Amino acid sequence: MKRLAATGEKGGSTFCLTAGCPAGTPVLTADFHLRWFGTLRGRAGWLVNNDLLLYATGGLAVGRIGADYALGLSGVAAPLALASASTTRAGWVVGAGGEYRFAPNWSFKLEYLYMDLGAVGTNFSGSAVSPPLIFTVGDFRFVGVTTTTNTAAFNTRFTDHILRAGVNYRF
């Protein structure tokens, strides 16, 4: 059984590194989207009577996952660092379902699938330079700046729960 589906599924997370997220606190944002997925799987079942088939299914899952990452400071519109990634991942899918024939050539199907496309992630870093720090000792004046480097690593496991219903016609 082969299936290919387009999807607009997306989700994301924002992490503030300080409780209450005061202005100037590092903020990490990750947005993920599943563009499409497909499955190639087998199906084994039990014919309960001539009209009802209950089955288990499983096999290969493939999907295109995109991710956008940003590292910034709370209260500041411009991010310090941006990263994007897009990848096609292979994983696995398992599920179960039932198909009921309600007329000689017609049947209704209800199916649940659990899909796991594995872990997706990236690492990136950005730097920020603070305003000059000026101090005087006697006749000497010292001017210095501080450079802060922020490093972030995002990693998420991409899983999905899929519920399908359909009507089939057999020729």
Secondary structure, 3 states (H helix, E strand, C coil): CEEEEEEEEEEEEEEECCCCCCCCCEEEEEEEEEEEEEEEEEEEEEEEECCEEEEEEEEEEEEEEEEEEEEEECCCCCCCEEEEEEEEEEEEEEEEEEEEEEECCEEEEEEEEEEEEEEEEEEEEEEEECCCEEEEECCEEEEECCEEEEEEEEEEEEEEEEEEEEEEECC
